[in-house]
């Protein structure tokens, strides 16, 4: 159940958290392969074909219940989708597609069905071997939680009235007093533990920390129960952060500063072992956007990340991510800030294939396109996410691929044509640089992507443009 909750958080909350806000790099594939059912195998149970009965929304009286299943399908070029023999990569976790298509085009699709809650999740990726020559499923196939733990005991802050922030990987906790936190189920590896202190100004907390204490490269092995004690004296020895520095966001065409009520933002430090540390935060009520920074980064592959969330209206959202290495005032002119995306669909096969029209933008590089659909009918909840790389995309529209004719596909895994939308959105990904295969995997959702952010050069950026439809309507 936990991983499905993450899935819902990613696609239903307005704010996704550090870096995730701008790139869908959380591994949706991993989310689909785990859950609260008893079936964690990559082979579905031997269940016969099931079909939907009465399709009145919410009526389950004549519906054959879903059965737990996990299947992976593969497409070579424009050929038929086929059920993938996952034993080929179960041992190493590395999937190297065998592609005969002259342009190296291929597709991968995963279906995850939860019988207990009558839910269907579908995720698809269409790309080329030149862009993504292989996919690392090793994290996906490691279904068991780690066996190590880290306990952090923190004393009182040494700065009166300050708020202590404890940061490990993508988790952050804050407390005004001493606190003890245990992080369970950690996998073996190196971890960066970071603590910050944020001071008050006229009884109001600043939007940026004043000090930073690092416990880098904590080695944790399977079964370890590591304890880190941080005393008030330790906090007194923290590094005093420089700044605050100002971030100014400007209109693309006029060059004038954007209305501060139209955007939110934050600046994060990403450490070499993938710990996110918030160094500045702005919501739509803040007039100023400020952050603090280290005089010298903790390690060579550390980076700062600037995230901006601009909402022209309640249906459209632009997220901007830029990596940078040197602290100082930032003056940003968004490469794009006016856009309209168009939904479309295909019901010619009797099922719904949600899609989008492909827009054109000048002076920016298109990375890819995605369609997300969430709706329910006949007591079954359908959620589908489809991504295609820009060089694979041809024509003026992109749709969720039709996999219904593949052997092993069951008819009630397909989205019924008369379903209503709970929430759907379409997205365009733009970038300032040549995109590596690792970055494409991160953006598409097939890898976690922290390393991709660390590999981005100083000043490089990625933009996500998103348009949404909310409950009650068709595409």
C-alpha positions in Angstrom: 0.0 0.0 0.0 2.9 2.4 0.8 4.1 2.6 -2.7 0.7 3.3 -4.2 0.4 6.2 -1.7 3.6 7.6 -3.1 2.2 7.3 -6.6 -0.9 9.2 -5.6 1.2 11.8 -3.8 3.3 12.4 -6.9 0.3 12.9 -9.2 -2.3 14.5 -7.0 -0.3 17.0 -4.8 0.6 20.3 -6.1 4.1 20.3 -4.5 6.2 17.3 -5.1 9.2 18.1 -2.9 12.9 18.7 -3.7 13.7 18.1 -7.4 10.8 15.7 -7.9 8.8 18.9 -8.4 10.5 19.5 -11.7 11.3 16.0 -13.0 9.3 12.8 -12.6 12.4 10.9 -11.5 10.8 8.8 -8.7 10.7 5.3 -10.0 7.1 4.7 -10.9 8.2 1.4 -12.2 9.3 0.5 -8.7 6.0 1.7 -7.3 4.1 -0.6 -9.6 6.0 -3.7 -8.7 5.2 -3.5 -5.0 2.1 -3.0 -2.9 -0.1 -4.5 -0.2 -1.1 -7.6 -2.1 0.6 -11.0 -1.7 1.7 -11.1 -5.3 5.2 -9.6 -5.7 6.2 -11.9 -8.5 6.9 -10.7 -12.0 4.7 -13.6 -13.2 0.9 -13.2 -13.0 -1.3 -15.9 -11.4 -2.8 -18.4 -13.8 -6.1 -16.7 -14.1 -8.4 -16.8 -17.1 -9.5 -13.8 -19.1 -11.9 -11.6 -17.3 -14.2 -9.0 -18.8 -16.1 -6.0 -17.6 -19.8 -6.4 -17.2 -22.2 -3.5 -16.6 -20.1 -0.3 -17.1 -22.3 2.1 -15.1 -19.8 4.1 -13.0 -19.5 2.5 -9.6 -21.7 -0.4 -10.3 -19.9 -3.7 -9.6 -22.8 -6.1 -9.5 -21.9 -7.7 -12.9 -18.2 -7.2 -13.0 -15.7 -10.1 -12.9 -13.2 -9.1 -10.1 -9.7 -8.4 -11.0 -6.9 -10.8 -10.1 -3.5 -9.8 -8.8 -1.0 -9.5 -11.7 2.3 -8.0 -12.8 3.3 -8.3 -16.4 5.9 -6.6 -18.7 5.3 -6.2 -22.4 7.8 -5.3 -25.2 7.4 -3.8 -28.7 10.1 -3.9 -31.4 9.7 -0.9 -33.7 6.0 -0.6 -34.7 5.5 -4.4 -34.3 3.1 -6.2 -32.1 3.4 -5.9 -28.3 4.5 -9.2 -26.8 4.6 -10.6 -23.3 8.2 -10.3 -22.1 10.1 -13.3 -20.7 11.5 -11.6 -17.6 13.7 -14.5 -16.7 16.3 -13.1 -19.1 17.1 -10.2 -16.8 15.9 -11.4 -13.4 19.4 -12.4 -12.4 21.2 -9.1 -13.1 18.3 -6.7 -13.3 19.7 -5.3 -16.5 17.3 -5.3 -19.5 19.0 -4.9 -22.9 16.3 -4.8 -25.6 16.8 -6.9 -28.7 15.6 -4.6 -31.4 15.5 -5.3 -35.2 13.9 -2.0 -36.1 16.3 -0.1 -38.4 15.9 3.1 -36.3 16.3 1.2 -33.0 12.8 2.0 -31.8 11.2 0.0 -29.0 8.7 0.2 -26.2 8.3 -1.3 -22.7 5.0 -1.5 -20.8 4.2 -2.7 -17.3 0.8 -3.6 -15.9 0.2 -3.9 -12.2 -3.2 -5.1 -11.0 -4.4 -5.1 -7.4 -7.3 -7.4 -6.8 -8.0 -6.4 -3.2 -8.7 -2.7 -4.1 -9.7 -3.3 -7.8 -7.0 -1.1 -9.2 -5.1 -1.2 -12.5 -1.8 0.7 -13.0 -0.2 0.9 -16.4 3.1 2.5 -17.3 4.7 2.7 -20.7 7.9 4.0 -22.2 8.6 4.4 -26.0 12.1 5.3 -27.0 15.1 4.2 -29.1 18.2 2.3 -28.4 20.3 5.3 -29.2 18.6 7.3 -26.4 18.1 4.5 -23.8 20.3 1.4 -24.8 19.4 -0.5 -21.6 17.2 -0.3 -18.5 18.5 -1.1 -15.0 15.7 -2.9 -13.2 17.9 -3.9 -10.2 16.2 -1.6 -7.8 12.8 -2.6 -9.1 13.5 -6.3 -8.5 14.8 -5.8 -5.0 11.4 -6.0 -3.4 12.6 -6.4 0.2 13.3 -3.5 2.4 16.8 -2.9 3.7 17.7 -4.3 7.1 19.8 -1.4 8.5 18.8 1.5 10.6 20.1 4.9 11.6 19.1 6.7 14.8 19.9 10.4 15.2 19.8 11.9 18.6 19.9 15.7 18.5 20.3 18.0 21.5 18.9 21.5 22.0 19.7 24.1 19.3 22.7 26.3 20.2 20.9 29.4 18.7 17.9 30.3 20.9 14.6 29.9 19.2 16.0 28.3 16.1 14.4 25.4 14.2 16.6 22.3 13.7 16.3 20.5 10.4 17.5 16.9 10.1 18.1 15.8 6.5 18.8 12.3 5.2 18.3 11.4 1.5 14.9 12.8 0.6 13.5 13.0 4.1 13.6 16.1 6.3 12.3 16.7 9.8 12.2 19.9 11.8 12.0 20.5 15.6 12.6 23.4 17.9 13.8 21.2 20.7 16.0 18.1 21.1 14.7 15.2 19.1 15.5 11.5 18.4 14.6 10.1 15.0 15.2 6.5 13.7 15.3 5.8 10.0 14.5 2.1 9.5 14.7 -0.3 6.6 17.8 1.3 5.1 19.7 -0.4 2.3 23.5 -0.8 2.6 25.5 2.2 1.3 26.9 5.6 2.2 24.6 8.3 3.6 25.1 12.0 4.2 23.4 13.2 7.4 22.9 17.0 7.3 21.6 19.3 10.1 20.6 22.9 9.7 19.4 25.6 12.1 16.9 28.3 11.0 16.6 31.5 13.0 13.6 33.7 13.8 13.3 37.3 12.8 10.7 39.2 14.8 9.2 35.9 16.0 8.9 34.7 12.4 11.1 31.9 11.1 13.3 32.9 8.2 12.8 31.1 4.9 16.5 30.0 4.9 18.8 28.3 7.4 21.7 30.1 9.2 24.0 27.1 9.8 24.8 23.7 8.5 26.4 20.6 10.1 27.5 17.7 7.9 28.1 14.1 8.8 29.0 12.8 5.4 29.7 9.4 4.0 28.2 7.4 6.9 28.8 3.8 5.8 25.9 1.5 6.7 25.9 -2.3 6.0 23.0 -4.7 6.1 21.8 -5.3 9.6 23.6 -2.3 11.1 22.0 -0.2 13.7 24.1 3.0 13.5 23.6 5.8 16.1 24.6 9.4 15.6 24.6 11.8 18.6 24.5 15.5 17.8 25.0 17.6 20.9 24.3 21.3 21.4 28.1 21.8 21.3 28.2 20.0 17.9 25.6 22.4 16.6 27.6 25.3 17.9 30.4 24.2 15.6 28.2 24.2 12.5 29.3 26.1 9.4 27.7 29.6 9.2 26.0 29.8 5.8 26.6 32.8 3.5 23.9 35.1 2.3 21.0 35.5 2.1 21.0 35.8 -1.6 18.1 36.9 -3.8 16.4 35.0 -6.6 14.6 37.2 -9.2 12.3 35.5 -11.7 11.4 37.5 -14.9 8.8 37.3 -17.6 10.1 35.7 -20.7 9.0 38.4 -23.1 8.9 41.7 -21.2 11.9 40.9 -18.8 9.9 42.4 -15.9 9.9 40.6 -12.6 7.0 38.1 -12.4 4.2 38.8 -10.0 5.4 37.1 -6.8 1.9 35.7 -6.1 2.1 33.6 -9.3 5.0 31.4 -8.4 6.6 29.4 -5.6 10.2 28.1 -5.4 13.0 26.7 -3.4 16.8 26.2 -3.5 18.2 22.9 -2.4 21.6 21.4 -1.9 22.0 17.9 -3.3 24.9 16.0 -1.7 27.0 13.3 -3.3 25.0 10.6 -1.4 21.7 12.1 -2.5 20.6 14.0 0.5 18.5 17.1 -0.2 18.9 20.1 2.0 16.5 23.0 1.7 18.4 26.3 1.7 15.6 28.6 0.7 11.9 28.5 0.3 9.2 30.8 -1.2 5.5 30.4 -1.3 3.0 32.5 -3.1 2.5 34.8 -0.1 6.2 35.7 0.0 7.4 38.8 -1.7 11.1 37.9 -1.6 12.8 34.7 -2.7 16.0 34.2 -0.7 18.4 31.4 0.1 21.7 30.8 1.9 24.7 28.7 0.8 28.0 27.2 1.7 31.1 29.1 0.7 32.5 25.9 -0.6 30.5 22.8 -1.6 30.9 19.7 0.6 32.2 17.6 -2.3 33.0 17.9 -6.0 29.7 16.3 -7.2 27.5 18.4 -4.9 25.2 20.8 -6.6 22.7 23.5 -5.9 19.2 23.2 -7.4 16.8 26.0 -8.1 13.2 25.0 -8.4 10.5 27.3 -9.6 6.8 26.5 -9.8 4.8 29.0 -11.9 1.0 28.6 -12.3 -0.6 30.8 -15.0 -4.0 29.5 -13.9 -5.5 26.5 -11.9 -5.1 24.2 -14.9 -1.6 25.0 -16.1 1.7 24.6 -14.3 5.3 25.2 -15.3 8.1 23.7 -13.2 11.7 24.9 -13.8 14.8 23.2 -12.5 18.3 24.6 -12.8 21.5 23.3 -11.3 24.3 25.7 -10.3 27.6 25.5 -8.4 28.4 29.1 -7.3 26.3 30.9 -4.7 25.1 34.5 -5.3 22.1 36.4 -6.4 20.2 34.7 -9.2 18.4 36.5 -12.1 16.2 34.0 -14.0 14.3 34.7 -17.2 12.1 31.6 -17.8 12.7 30.3 -21.4 8.9 29.6 -21.7 6.1 31.1 -19.6 3.1 31.1 -21.9 1.7 27.8 -23.2 -1.4 25.9 -24.0 -1.5 22.1 -24.3 -4.3 20.1 -25.9 -5.8 16.8 -24.8 -7.0 14.3 -27.3 -8.0 10.6 -27.3 -8.5 7.5 -29.5 -11.5 5.2 -28.8 -11.4 3.5 -32.2 -10.6 0.1 -30.7 -13.5 0.3 -28.2 -11.2 1.4 -25.3 -9.8 4.7 -24.2 -6.3 5.7 -25.3 -5.7 9.1 -23.7 -3.4 11.4 -25.6 -2.2 14.9 -26.5 -1.4 17.1 -29.5 2.3 17.8 -29.9 3.0 21.5 -29.5 5.9 23.5 -31.1 8.3 25.7 -29.2 11.1 28.0 -30.5 14.7 28.1 -29.2 14.3 25.2 -26.8 15.0 21.5 -27.1 12.1 19.0 -26.6 13.0 16.0 -24.5 9.7 14.1 -24.4 6.0 14.0 -23.8 3.8 12.2 -21.3 0.1 11.5 -20.7 -1.3 10.6 -17.3 -4.9 9.3 -16.8 -6.8 8.6 -13.6 -10.4 7.5 -13.7 -12.8 4.9 -12.4 -15.8 2.9 -13.8 -17.6 -0.2 -12.8 -15.8 -0.3 -9.4 -12.3 -0.4 -11.0 -9.8 2.4 -10.7 -7.5 2.9 -13.7 -4.3 4.9 -13.6 -2.0 5.1 -16.6 1.3 7.0 -17.3 2.8 7.0 -20.8 6.1 8.6 -21.8 7.7 9.0 -25.2 11.1 10.5 -26.1 11.0 13.4 -28.5 13.1 11.7 -31.1 10.8 8.7 -31.1 7.7 10.8 -31.4 6.4 11.3 -35.0 3.2 13.0 -36.2 1.2 15.6 -34.5 -0.3 13.5 -31.6 0.8 11.1 -29.0 -1.4 8.4 -27.4 -1.1 5.8 -24.7 -0.1 2.7 -26.8 -2.7 0.0 -27.5 -1.5 -3.2 -25.9 -4.9 -5.0 -25.8 -4.1 -7.4 -28.6 -0.9 -8.8 -26.9 -0.9 -12.4 -25.6 -1.4 -12.4 -21.9 -3.4 -9.1 -21.9 -6.8 -9.2 -20.2 -9.7 -7.2 -21.5 -10.5 -5.5 -18.2 -7.0 -4.1 -18.0 -7.9 -1.7 -20.9 -9.5 1.6 -20.0 -13.2 1.6 -21.0 -14.1 4.2 -23.6 -17.0 5.6 -21.5 -15.0 6.2 -18.4 -15.0 9.6 -16.7 -11.8 11.4 -15.6 -11.0 11.8 -12.0 -7.8 13.7 -12.9 -5.6 13.6 -16.0 -2.7 15.7 -17.2 -0.4 16.0 -20.2 3.2 17.2 -20.0 6.0 18.4 -22.2 9.6 18.3 -21.1 12.1 20.9 -22.5 15.8 21.2 -21.8 18.8 23.4 -22.4 21.2 20.6 -23.1 21.7 17.3 -24.9 20.0 14.7 -22.8 21.8 11.5 -21.7 20.1 8.1 -21.5 20.3 8.3 -17.7 18.4 11.6 -17.8 15.8 10.2 -20.2 15.3 7.3 -17.8 14.9 9.7 -14.9 12.4 11.9 -16.7 10.4 9.0 -17.9 10.2 7.5 -14.5 12.3 4.3 -15.1 15.1 5.4 -12.6 15.4 7.4 -9.5 17.6 10.0 -11.2 19.6 11.6 -8.4 22.8 11.0 -10.3 21.3 12.7 -13.3 20.9 15.9 -11.3 24.5 15.7 -10.2 25.7 15.2 -13.8 23.9 18.3 -15.0 26.4 21.1 -15.8 26.4 24.5 -14.1 23.4 26.5 -15.4 21.7 23.7 -17.3 17.9 23.5 -16.9 14.9 21.3 -17.5 11.3 22.6 -17.8 8.1 20.6 -17.4 4.9 22.1 -18.8 1.7 20.5 -17.5 -2.0 21.0 -18.2 -4.6 19.2 -16.2 -8.3 18.1 -16.3 -10.1 17.5 -13.1 -13.0 15.3 -12.0 -16.2 14.8 -13.9 -15.3 15.3 -17.5 -14.1 13.4 -20.5 -10.9 14.2 -22.4 
